Amino acid sequence: MERNIVKTLTSVMKEGKKIACLSGNRNLDEKIKCRGNQIMKDNNLSDSCLLDDSCYIFDTHAHYFHKCFDNMPNEINREELLKAIYKSNIKKCIVPAINYWTNFEMKRLFDKPEYKWIYYAHASHPKYLRKEVHEWNEERWNEYAELLSSPKCIAVGETGLDYSYSSFCLEHQKLQKKFFEIFIDYANKYQLPAILHIRSGAKEEFEYNRCNIDADKDAISILKKHPLEFGAVYHCFDGDIAKAKSYYDMGVNYFGIGGQIFYEEELGKAVRFMPEESIVLETDAPYINLPERIGPNTSISLWNIAEKVASIRGTTKERIIELTTKNSEKLFRIRE
């Protein structure tokens, strides 16, 4: 089994040996084909599934503008990585912004014909608002409106509340709530779904801090007053079935399931009993790698995530791929 995607895509097996077919002076297409074959082998993928366009995978959350993809070992670059991902039948991907400037970095990298399969979500991660609130002046909001009008923009995000850092004071939480409401209004105005990032704080880390640690409680309160009219996905969902229901009642009908399914027991129980029409797949690349893997996570891990979800729900990997892709297409209103 592949230990990490960097080793697979940089022609190094987990024992540290070079993959012979990736050496020499092969042209790019040959190298990509060879990497694709190695990916299939390492992830136990069948030829029939990879060749069947009806079961392509949709990654609803990956940050391929991240600097860790700029320079990879063995002269593997971002272009080769993304070609290998696409050739492994992962044919749709949403890249959400993290901070203000990544809204433009993704366009610089992916406003190209070969990346028509990569879509955008524009906003600003709640974690970074404290550092960049000054960026969001009138001029910036006008630029933001233009971004939402782009054909490649299919969502607002990621946006929400992040109380997971003990250094985030009440003032920062207040700022996050203000921007969350603003981004909801933009999603409704431009008839877009939202990608939600909601993280509560750990009680022991806030023992001497007067800040509220329950981000979910505040988020639900905001959603009651500012309902999302065009749907939403709870990105990187890690809660139990009761938490899922509380968001479902607020119109958040989709839940992004990624690498945390391998680590969170309660999440597994929630995934087992979720309505099948509520599940979508994501990686949050380069974050949240799978067990025993090192290096940056990539969309290739979706094959393992789909298999894990299938095992929990007592069905097949192909069925999970089929239904989650259809769910993603429905939420984000795009087709193959």
C-alpha positions as CSV (number, residue, x, y, z in Angstrom):
1,M,0.0,0.0,0.0
2,E,1.2,3.4,-0.9
3,R,2.7,5.2,2.2
4,N,2.2,8.7,0.8
5,I,1.3,10.4,-2.4
6,V,4.6,12.2,-2.7
7,K,6.4,8.9,-2.9
8,T,4.0,7.6,-5.4
9,L,4.1,10.6,-7.7
10,T,7.8,11.2,-7.3
11,S,8.6,7.7,-8.4
12,V,9.7,6.4,-5.0
13,M,8.2,3.2,-3.6
14,K,7.6,3.0,0.2
15,E,10.8,1.0,0.5
16,G,12.7,4.0,-0.9
17,K,13.5,2.4,-4.3
18,K,13.1,4.2,-7.6
19,I,10.2,3.1,-9.8
20,A,12.1,2.0,-12.8
21,C,9.6,3.1,-15.4
22,L,9.7,6.7,-14.1
23,S,13.5,7.1,-14.7
24,G,15.3,8.0,-17.9
25,N,14.3,10.5,-20.5
26,R,10.6,9.6,-21.0
27,N,8.4,12.4,-22.2
28,L,5.7,13.9,-20.0
29,D,2.8,11.9,-21.3
30,E,4.7,8.6,-20.8
31,K,5.7,9.6,-17.3
32,I,2.1,10.6,-16.4
33,K,0.8,7.3,-17.8
34,C,3.3,5.4,-15.8
35,R,2.5,7.3,-12.6
36,G,-1.2,6.6,-13.3
37,N,-0.4,2.9,-13.5
38,Q,1.5,3.0,-10.2
39,I,-1.3,4.9,-8.5
40,M,-3.8,2.2,-9.7
41,K,-1.5,-0.5,-8.3
42,D,-0.9,1.2,-5.0
43,N,-4.6,1.9,-4.4
44,N,-5.9,-1.4,-5.7
45,L,-7.9,0.3,-8.5
46,S,-9.4,-1.8,-11.2
47,D,-9.0,-0.9,-14.9
48,S,-12.8,-1.2,-15.4
49,C,-13.6,1.5,-12.8
50,L,-10.9,3.9,-14.0
51,L,-12.1,3.6,-17.6
52,D,-15.8,4.0,-16.7
53,D,-16.6,7.8,-16.8
54,S,-19.8,7.2,-15.0
55,C,-17.9,6.6,-11.7
56,Y,-15.5,9.5,-11.8
57,I,-14.7,11.0,-8.4
58,F,-15.5,14.6,-7.3
59,D,-13.1,16.2,-4.8
60,T,-15.2,19.0,-3.2
61,H,-12.3,20.5,-1.3
62,A,-8.6,20.8,-2.1
63,H,-6.1,23.7,-1.9
64,Y,-3.8,23.1,-4.9
65,F,-2.5,26.7,-4.8
66,H,-0.7,25.8,-1.6
67,K,3.1,26.4,-1.8
68,C,3.9,22.8,-0.9
69,F,2.9,21.9,-4.5
70,D,5.3,24.4,-6.0
71,N,8.4,22.3,-5.8
72,M,8.2,18.6,-5.2
73,P,11.0,15.9,-5.1
74,N,12.4,14.3,-8.3
75,E,11.4,17.3,-10.4
76,I,7.7,16.6,-10.1
77,N,5.7,19.8,-10.4
78,R,2.1,20.9,-9.9
79,E,1.3,20.3,-13.5
80,E,2.4,16.7,-13.4
81,L,0.6,16.0,-10.1
82,L,-2.7,17.4,-11.4
83,K,-2.4,15.4,-14.7
84,A,-1.8,12.2,-12.7
85,I,-4.8,13.0,-10.5
86,Y,-7.1,13.6,-13.5
87,K,-5.9,10.5,-15.2
88,S,-6.8,8.5,-12.1
89,N,-10.5,9.5,-12.9
90,I,-10.8,12.3,-10.4
91,K,-12.3,14.6,-12.9
92,K,-13.8,17.4,-10.8
93,C,-12.2,19.4,-8.0
94,I,-13.2,22.5,-6.1
95,V,-10.4,24.8,-4.8
96,P,-11.6,27.0,-2.0
97,A,-9.8,30.2,-0.9
98,I,-8.0,30.3,2.4
99,N,-7.1,34.0,2.7
100,Y,-7.9,37.0,0.6
101,W,-4.9,36.7,-1.8
102,T,-5.5,33.0,-2.6
103,N,-8.7,34.1,-4.3
104,F,-6.4,35.5,-7.0
105,E,-3.6,32.9,-6.8
106,M,-6.0,30.1,-7.8
107,K,-7.0,32.1,-10.9
108,R,-3.4,32.7,-11.8
109,L,-2.7,29.0,-11.6
110,F,-5.9,27.5,-13.0
111,D,-7.5,29.9,-15.4
112,K,-6.2,27.7,-18.2
113,P,-7.9,25.3,-20.6
114,E,-6.2,22.2,-19.2
115,Y,-7.8,23.0,-15.8
116,K,-11.4,23.3,-16.8
117,W,-12.1,20.5,-14.4
118,I,-10.9,22.7,-11.4
119,Y,-13.5,25.1,-10.0
120,Y,-13.3,27.8,-7.4
121,A,-14.9,28.8,-4.1
122,H,-14.2,32.4,-3.1
123,A,-14.2,33.9,0.4
124,S,-11.8,34.0,3.3
125,H,-11.1,31.4,6.0
126,P,-12.3,32.6,9.4
127,K,-8.9,31.8,11.0
128,Y,-7.1,34.5,8.9
129,L,-9.7,37.3,9.2
130,R,-7.9,38.9,12.1
131,K,-4.7,39.4,10.0
132,E,-6.4,40.6,6.9
133,V,-9.5,42.5,8.0
134,H,-7.9,45.7,6.7
135,E,-7.8,44.1,3.2
136,W,-11.6,44.0,2.9
137,N,-12.2,47.7,2.0
138,E,-14.7,48.9,-0.5
139,E,-12.3,48.2,-3.4
140,R,-11.7,44.7,-2.2
141,W,-15.5,44.0,-1.9
142,N,-15.9,45.2,-5.5
143,E,-13.2,42.8,-6.6
144,Y,-14.8,40.0,-4.6
145,A,-18.1,40.6,-6.4
146,E,-16.3,40.2,-9.7
147,L,-14.8,36.9,-8.6
148,L,-18.2,35.5,-7.8
149,S,-19.4,36.3,-11.3
150,S,-16.7,34.1,-12.9
151,P,-18.0,30.9,-14.6
152,K,-15.4,28.9,-12.7
153,C,-16.7,30.1,-9.3
154,I,-19.3,27.7,-8.1
155,A,-19.4,28.4,-4.4
156,V,-18.7,30.9,-1.6
157,G,-16.1,29.6,0.8
158,E,-14.6,28.6,2.8
159,T,-16.4,30.7,5.4
160,G,-17.7,30.1,8.9
161,L,-16.4,30.2,12.5
162,D,-13.1,28.9,13.9
163,Y,-12.8,28.9,17.7
164,S,-10.1,26.3,17.8
165,Y,-7.3,28.6,18.8
166,S,-7.1,29.8,22.4
167,S,-5.5,33.0,21.2
168,F,-8.7,34.0,19.4
169,C,-10.4,36.5,21.8
170,L,-14.0,37.6,21.9
171,E,-13.2,40.4,19.5
172,H,-11.9,38.0,16.9
173,Q,-14.9,35.8,17.3
174,K,-17.2,38.8,16.8
175,L,-15.3,39.6,13.6
176,Q,-15.7,36.1,12.4
177,K,-19.4,36.2,13.0
178,K,-19.7,39.5,11.1
179,F,-17.9,38.1,8.0
180,F,-19.8,34.9,8.1
181,E,-23.1,36.8,7.8
182,I,-21.6,38.9,5.0
183,F,-20.5,35.9,3.0
184,I,-23.9,34.2,3.5
185,D,-25.5,37.3,2.0
186,Y,-23.1,37.2,-1.0
187,A,-23.9,33.5,-1.5
188,N,-27.6,34.3,-1.6
189,K,-27.1,37.3,-3.8
190,Y,-25.1,35.4,-6.4
191,Q,-27.2,32.2,-6.0
192,L,-24.3,30.1,-4.9
193,P,-23.9,27.3,-2.3
194,A,-21.5,27.9,0.6
195,I,-18.6,25.8,1.9
196,L,-18.6,26.0,5.7
197,H,-15.7,25.8,8.0
198,I,-16.9,25.4,11.6
199,R,-14.4,24.5,14.3
200,S,-15.1,24.6,18.1
201,G,-12.4,24.9,20.7
202,A,-11.2,22.3,23.1
203,K,-12.4,23.0,26.6
204,E,-9.0,22.2,28.3
205,E,-7.2,24.8,26.0
206,F,-9.6,27.5,27.1
207,E,-9.6,27.0,30.8
208,Y,-8.3,30.5,31.6
209,N,-9.9,32.2,28.5
210,R,-13.4,33.7,28.6
211,C,-14.0,33.1,24.9
212,N,-16.9,31.0,23.8
213,I,-15.7,27.6,22.5
214,D,-18.9,26.4,20.9
215,A,-18.6,27.5,17.3
216,D,-21.4,25.2,16.2
217,K,-23.9,26.9,18.6
218,D,-23.0,30.3,17.2
219,A,-23.1,29.1,13.6
220,I,-26.5,27.6,13.9
221,S,-27.7,30.8,15.6
222,I,-26.4,32.8,12.6
223,L,-28.0,30.3,10.1
224,K,-31.4,30.8,11.7
225,K,-31.2,34.5,11.1
226,H,-29.4,34.3,7.8
227,P,-30.5,31.1,6.0
228,L,-28.5,29.9,3.1
229,E,-30.9,29.9,0.1
230,F,-28.8,27.7,-2.3
231,G,-27.5,25.1,0.0
232,A,-24.2,24.4,1.8
233,V,-21.7,21.7,2.7
234,Y,-20.2,21.4,6.1
235,H,-16.5,21.0,5.1
236,C,-14.5,18.4,6.9
237,F,-17.4,17.2,9.0
238,D,-16.2,15.5,12.2
239,G,-19.3,15.4,14.4
240,D,-21.9,12.9,15.5
241,I,-25.4,12.2,14.0
242,A,-27.0,14.8,16.4
243,K,-24.7,17.5,15.1
244,A,-25.4,16.5,11.5
245,K,-29.1,16.7,12.2
246,S,-28.9,20.2,13.8
247,Y,-27.2,21.5,10.6
248,Y,-29.5,19.6,8.3
249,D,-32.4,21.4,10.0
250,M,-30.8,24.7,9.1
251,G,-30.5,23.9,5.4
252,V,-27.0,22.5,5.4
253,N,-27.8,19.2,3.7
254,Y,-24.4,18.1,2.7
255,F,-21.4,16.9,4.7
256,G,-17.8,16.7,3.4
257,I,-16.2,13.4,4.4
258,G,-12.5,13.1,4.2
259,G,-9.4,11.7,6.0
260,Q,-10.9,12.1,9.4
261,I,-13.1,9.1,8.8
262,F,-10.0,7.1,9.6
263,Y,-9.6,8.7,13.0
264,E,-13.0,9.7,14.5
265,E,-15.2,6.9,15.9
266,E,-18.2,9.1,16.3
267,L,-17.9,10.3,12.8
268,G,-18.0,6.8,11.6
269,K,-21.3,6.3,13.4
270,A,-22.7,9.5,11.8
271,V,-21.6,8.4,8.3
272,R,-23.2,5.0,8.8
273,F,-26.6,6.6,9.4
274,M,-26.5,9.7,7.2
275,P,-28.9,9.9,4.3
276,E,-27.0,8.8,1.3
277,E,-28.0,12.0,-0.5
278,S,-26.1,14.1,2.1
279,I,-22.6,12.7,1.7
280,V,-19.9,14.2,-0.5
281,L,-16.2,13.4,-0.6
282,E,-13.2,15.7,0.0
283,T,-9.5,15.6,0.9
284,D,-8.7,19.2,2.2
285,A,-5.4,18.6,0.4
286,P,-2.6,19.1,1.4
287,Y,-4.0,18.6,4.9
288,I,-5.5,15.6,6.8
289,N,-3.4,12.8,5.4
290,L,-4.4,9.1,5.7
291,P,-2.9,6.9,8.4
292,E,0.8,5.9,8.0
293,R,1.3,8.4,5.2
294,I,3.5,11.4,5.3
295,G,3.9,14.4,3.0
296,P,1.1,16.4,1.5
297,N,-2.3,14.8,1.0
298,T,-3.8,14.8,-2.5
299,S,-7.0,13.9,-4.2
300,I,-5.7,10.4,-4.8
301,S,-6.6,9.5,-1.2
302,L,-10.3,9.8,-2.3
303,W,-10.1,6.1,-3.4
304,N,-9.3,5.1,0.1
305,I,-11.8,7.4,1.6
306,A,-14.6,6.0,-0.6
307,E,-13.6,2.5,0.3
308,K,-13.7,3.3,4.0
309,V,-17.1,5.0,3.7
310,A,-18.3,1.9,1.8
311,S,-17.1,-0.4,4.5
312,I,-18.9,1.6,7.2
313,R,-22.1,1.7,5.3
314,G,-22.0,-1.9,4.1
315,T,-21.9,-1.2,0.4
316,T,-19.4,-1.0,-2.4
317,K,-16.8,1.6,-3.2
318,E,-18.3,2.0,-6.7
319,R,-21.7,2.8,-5.1
320,I,-20.2,5.4,-2.8
321,I,-18.3,7.0,-5.7
322,E,-21.5,7.1,-7.8
323,L,-23.7,8.6,-5.2
324,T,-21.2,11.2,-3.8
325,T,-20.4,12.4,-7.3
326,K,-24.1,12.9,-8.1
327,N,-24.6,14.7,-4.7
328,S,-21.7,17.0,-5.5
329,E,-23.0,17.7,-9.0
330,K,-26.4,18.5,-7.6
331,L,-25.1,20.9,-4.8
332,F,-22.7,22.8,-7.1
333,R,-25.0,22.5,-10.2
334,I,-22.4,21.3,-12.6
335,R,-22.3,18.2,-14.9
336,E,-19.6,16.1,-16.5
